[in-house]
Amino acid sequence: MMGSDIHHRTEDFRTLYRQVLADLKEVLNTSHDVLALVSSGTGGLEAAVQNFFSPGDETLVCTAGKFGERWVEMNKAFGLKATVLTAPYGDVVAPDAVEAALAANPNIKGVFVQASESSTGAAHDVKSMGLAIKKTNAIFVVDAITGIGTMPLDLDGWGLDVVIGGSQKAFMIPPGLAFVAVSPKAWAQGDKATGPRYYFDLKKEKKNAAGGESSWTPNISLLLALAEALKYIKNLGMDKLVANAQALASATRQAVSTLGLTLFSSSPGSAVTAVRPPAGMDSGVIVKEFRKRFNAIITNGQGSMQGQIFRIAHLGYFDFHDLFALIAELELILAANGHPVKFGSGVAAVQNAYAELALPQPALAGATK
């Protein structure tokens, strides 16, 4: 990031930009166009609404948390007629409900969902949804900001037409870049779309990207950082990045259960684990104690969930040594606030999960090669 004095209308930048876009396609394992925008992930979400729909278009929005509600608000802001499928916080919208809604209304032009609803720790079944949507004329728009790098996502095979990512999640760099992967089916619909756009004009971005340039002034420091992060992911393998998040999430679920706590989501994902605090305790107490006692950061619930859950992340560079420490700290915090804890029990659950994954297993007596 210290090398950000590259001028963005030079061949040095064009070489960097072409490589970053090519590497994004590679780690996402897609033949679709992948574009980079200077914005938070929400800019990528807005671009999806603007570029592929017209005011008055009928859409289907799946919402099961704060970020699903963001899709609802964006559809309304750009004049789309959204049918909203709502699941309670902690649950998910069932693929059968999506398929039924599409069958009931063949005029629906797009379906919006979060792959990973990180406000509740839940994960949608985007594969089943995508395969159902693929049979229709609708395009499937997926907020994968916390899904990329934490769950399998077959963009081409599952019919994920517009997929949005963000730089600060599994890509492990500061916030400020959004990524949008666009299928041929989405581009074809975009050719007819009349939604208002200027800065987030994806056709313009695609045309400029072909020449190795961004439409507007790029965030060069973040692109330099992203180039290095993508090298790391390519060397590691996206499948291993996903497996690491899944292993940490599984171990966390085992640990908190051992400590007598319960999960918030009925369909937990691997980006974050949302946990209910002990009865009668505000989750904000646990969040503040992590910061005060250990200078560690976990997050509270959002909106109406504030005080009801705390969330533990598993994205990117997080590894088992982080989780050993976090669960040990959680045990101390719970005990200090009156929740009965057998010290070491949660940590032991994480150790056992790690041992099953990473330690060599002794050969059985009498086994032959």
N, C-alpha and C positions, 0 to 999 in steps of 0.2 A: 504493500500500500504506500510505501514511502517513495515509490517510483512514479507517482501520479502526475509528473510534469510532462508526460507524453502529450503532444498536441493531437486533438481528435480528428483533424483533417490531414493526417499524414499516413504514409505507408506503415510506419511502426504501429499505429493504432489499428489500422485495417487488418494487419496480421494478427494482432491480439484479438480483435473482435471476431474475426472469422473462426479462430481457434476456439474461443469460448462458446460460440453458437454451435460449432460442430461437436464439441465435447458435451454440451448440454444434451444434444440429440443422442449421443452415445450412451450417456449414463441413464437417460430416460428410456433407452432402448426403443426408439421410435423412428419411423420414417417421416413423421409429420414435421412441418416447419416449427421451429422453436424461436421465439423472439424474446428480447430482453427490453424491459422498460425501466426508466428511472422513477421508481415510486415504491411505496410499500406494497405488500401483496394486495391490498384493497384496490390499488390502481389497476392491477391485473383483472380483478373481479369486475370493476367498472368497465374496463375495455371490452370484456366479454359481452356485457349487456349492450354496449354502444354499437359494436361492430357487426353483430350477427342478427340483430332484431330491429324491427320497425315499431313505432308507436302504434298501439292497438293489437299487436301480436298476442296470441294466446300462449301462455307458458304454464309449466308445472314446477312449483318450488317445494322442495322437501326441507322442512325445518325441524330441528330437534335440539336447538340451543341458540346461544347468542349469535353465532356466525351464520346459522341458517336464517335467523331473523334479518341479518344484513342482506342476504339475497332478496328477501321479501321487500325490504325498503328500497333496494336498487331497482327492482322491477317496477315498483310504484313510481319512483323518481323519473324513470324514462318512459312512462306511459304504457307499460305492458299490462295485459290482463292476466294476472296470475291466479291459477288455482293452487291453493296452498294445502299441502299434506303436512299435518303437524303431529309430532310424537312428543310425549312428555319429556322434560329434561332428564337425561340419563338413559332414555330409550333411543331407538332409531326408527326411521321410516322403513317399512318392509318393502322389498322389491315387488311383491304381489300387489301392493297398493298402487305402486307406480304403473305397473302393467295394466291394472284395471282402469286407472284414470286415463291412460293413453287409449285404451280400447273404447272408452266412453266418449272420447273427444279426439277425433283424428285431426282436428285443426291445430293441436298443440305443436308449436314449432321448436320448443326447447325445454329441457328438464335441468334443473339446478339442484346441486347437492354438495355437501361437504363430505369428502372421503373420510376425513378425521375431524370430528367435532370436538376440538380441544377444550372448549368451554366446559364440557361435561365428561371428557375422557372416552367418548363413544366413537365407534367406527362403523360407517355404513357399508353395506354389501354392494360395492360399486360394480363388481363383476356381474352379479346377477342383474342389477339394474341396467348396466350397459348392454348386455346381450339382449335384453328385452327391448330397449330403446333402439338398438341397432336395426331392428326389423321394421321400424317406422320411419316417417320422414323427419321426425324431430331430431335435434342434435342434443348431445349430452354434455353439459357444462359442469366441470368438477373443480371445486376448490380443494386442491391437494397441497395447500401451503404446509400443513403439518402431516400430510399423508405421504408425500415423497420422502423416501429414505426410512420410513417406519412401517410400511406395508407394501405388499406386492401390488404393482399397477401396470397392467399390460395395455398401454394406450391404444395400440393398433388392433390387438386381438379382441379386446372387450368393447370396442366402440366408444372410447372416451374421446370426444370430438374437440373439446376445448378444456385444457388442463392448466391450472394456474399454480405456480410455486412462488416461494419467496426466499430471499437470500439468507435470512437470519435463522432459519430453522435447520433442517438437516444439511444444508450447504455450509453451515458453520462460520459464516462471516457476518459483519454488522448488517442491520436492516438498511434498505434503500434501493434494492433491485427486485423487480417482479419478473417472472418468466411465464410466457404463454405459449403452449403447444397447440397447434391448430391443424385439424384434419382436412382433407379435401372436401368432405361433406360439409364441414363448417364454412370453409371458404366459399363454396357454391351458394350456401344460404346467405353469406355475407355480401355476395355480389348484388343481391336484391334488397338488402337491408338499407333503411333510410334513417336509422338512429343518428342523432347529432353527435359529432365527434370532431376533435381538432388535434389536441396533443396526443390522445390515445387512438391514433388512426393506424390500425394494424396493417392495412394494405400498404400504406406509405412506409411503415417500418419494414415490411417484407421486401419492398422494392429497394430500399436503401441498404438493408442487410445483405442483399445479393452482391452489392458493391463493397461490402466490408465497412459500412458506415451506419451510424444511428441517425434517426431523423432529427433529433435534438441533441443538445449538449449532453454527453454521457457522463456517468459517474466513473471516472477512470480509475480512481483508487479502489473502488469496489470490484471493478472488472479485473484488475490485477490480482486482487485477493481471490476472486472467484476462479480465475485461471489456475491458481495453486490448489484451491479446494477441489477442483475438478480432477486435477492430476492425482490427488490423494484418493478420491473416490474411485477413479478408474483403476488405480493400482490395487486398492482394497477389494473392489467389486461392489456394485450396488446391492447385490444379494446379501453380501456379508454385512453391509451397513444396516440393511433391513433386519437381518437376523440378530444383530447386536441389540437393536431397539426392542425387538420381540422378546429376546432373552431377559433383558433388564425389566421389561414390563411384567413378564411372567414371574420373575423372582420377587418383584415388588408386591405383586398380588399375594404371593405365598407369605411374604413377610408380614404384611399388614393384617392378613387373616390370622396369623399366629399371634399377633399382638391384640387380637380381639376387636379389630376394626373391620368395617364393611366397605365394599366398593360402592360408588355412586351409580355407575353405569351397568346396565344389564348386558351390554355388548361392548366390553372394554376394548380399546385399541392399544396401540403400542407407542403413540407419540407422547401421551401423558397418562398417568394413572390418577383418577380422581377418587379421593377417599373421604368418607364421612368421619368427623371427629367423634370422640366418645360422647355419649348422651349427656346433654347439659353443658357441653363445652363449645365455645365459639371457635371455629377453625382459624380465625384471625389470631387467636392466642398462640397456636402452633406456628403460624407463619412468622409472627413477631419474635417468638422464642428462637427460631432458627437463625434469624438475623442477629438478635441480641447476643445469644450465647455462643454461636459458632460462625458468625459472619457468612451464613449460607442463605441462599435465596430459593424459596419455593413460592407458589402462588396461591392466593385465596380464590374463592369462587367469584364469578362476575355477576353483577346485577342482583337479581333475587336469590342467587346462590351464594352470595357473600355471607360468610359466617357458617355456611352449611357444609362446605367441602374444602379440602386443600389438595393441590395438584403437584405431582412429582413428574418432571420431564425425563424423557429417555432419548432425546434427539442427538444425532451427530456424534460429537466426541465423547459423550458420557460413556462410562465404562463401569465394570464391576467394582473397581476400587472406589469410585465415587459412591456407588450404592452401598458398599459395606459401611462407609462413614455415615452416610445419610440415615440409614436405618438405626445405627448405633446412637446417633444424635436424637432420632425420633423417640427411641426407648427412654432416653434420659428426660426429654421434654415431657413425655406422657407421665412418667413417674413423678416429676416435679409438680405436675398439675393434678395429682390425685388419681390418675388412672393406674390400676394395678398392672405391673410389668415384671416378668421374669427376665432380668437382664441377660442379654445374649440370645434369647429365643428367636427374635426377628432376624438378627444377624446370622444365626445358625441356618435359618431358612434360606437366606441368600447364599451362604456358603454351600449348602447342599445343592442348590440350583446350579451354582458355578461348578461344583465338583462333577455333576452329571454331564455338563457340557464340555469342560476343559481338561479335567484330570484324566490321566490314563487309567483304564479299568484293569484290575488284576485279572490274570488269566485264571480260568476255572481249573481246579485240580483235575488232572487226567485229560485235559483238552489237547487235541492234536492240531498241528498246523495243516 
